Amino acid sequence: MSLDEATVARIARLARIDVPEAELAPLAGELSHILGWIEQLGEVDTQDVPPMTSVVAMRLAYREDKVTDGGRPDDILANAPERQDDYFVVPKVVE
């Protein structure tokens, strides 16, 4: 796919990127080359390639899912603008 300067200028305007007029022609060439590479990837037969998340076979590390309070209430509440016992004090928003 080949891009012309008008198309590159339109893309730049839509992306809110200020591209000087002198740089439109070289940028059009570079973007056309990139789109050519993408078209080449579309020609690769991937019919027998299984979906994968990594090129290395690996398993996710699992941990026990348990709810805790963090065990550090004083550290957590140290940044609170106002506190009462082990709780944040917040303004009332519902009457």
N, C-alpha and C positions, 0 to 999 in steps of 0.2 A: 504494500500500500504506500502510495506516495502522497505526502502532504505538501501543499503549497503555502506561500507566505501568508495569504489571507486566512487560511485555516489555522495556522500557528498563532496568528494575531488574535483570532477569535478564542482559541483555547486559552491563551494567556489572559485575555480579558475576563473570561469566565472564571479562571483560577485566581483572578485579582493579582496577577503578576505583571509588573511593568517591564516589558521587553523592548529595548530600543529598536528602532526601525532597521538599523545596520545589523542587528543580531538575528533577525527573522529568517533570512536565507540559510545561514549555517545551522540554526536550530531546526529548521524544517528538514534539512538533510539528516541531522542526527536522529530526529524523531522518526523519520522514514526508515532509517537503518534498524532502529529498535523494533518498529512494527514489522519489518521484514523478518527479524529473528523470531518474533512471536508467531508469525505465520509458519515458519519452519517447524516450530514446536507442535503446531497443529497437525502437521503431516506425520508425526511419529506415531507408530502403532502401539497403543497402550492397552489393547484389548485383554491380553493375558497378564497384565501387571496388577497384582492385588493392591487394594488401598492400604496405605501405611502412614504412620505418624512420624516414623524415624527410619533411617537407613540401618540402624543398629537394633537388633532384637532386644527389647528391654521390657521389664514389667514395672508398673508403678509401685512405689513403696507405700504401703498402707499403714495407717496408725489407728489405734482405737479411737472411736469417735465418742468422746465424753464431754459433757458440759461442766466447765469449772468457772469460778469467779476470778481466776487469774492469780489468786493468792497474794495480791499486792494492793489492797485497797488504799493504803496510805500513799503509795506512789501515784496511783491513779487519781486520787482526790487532791493531790498536792497542787494541781493546776486549776482546780475548781475555784471560780470567783467567790462562791459561797457554798458552805456545806453544813449538814446537820448529821451528826454521828457518822455513819458510813454511806451517806447519800448526797447526791448533788441537790442543791436547792435551785429551783427554776421558777420563773414567774408563772402565775396561773394564766392559762390561755382559754379555758372553757369555764363558763359560769354556770 
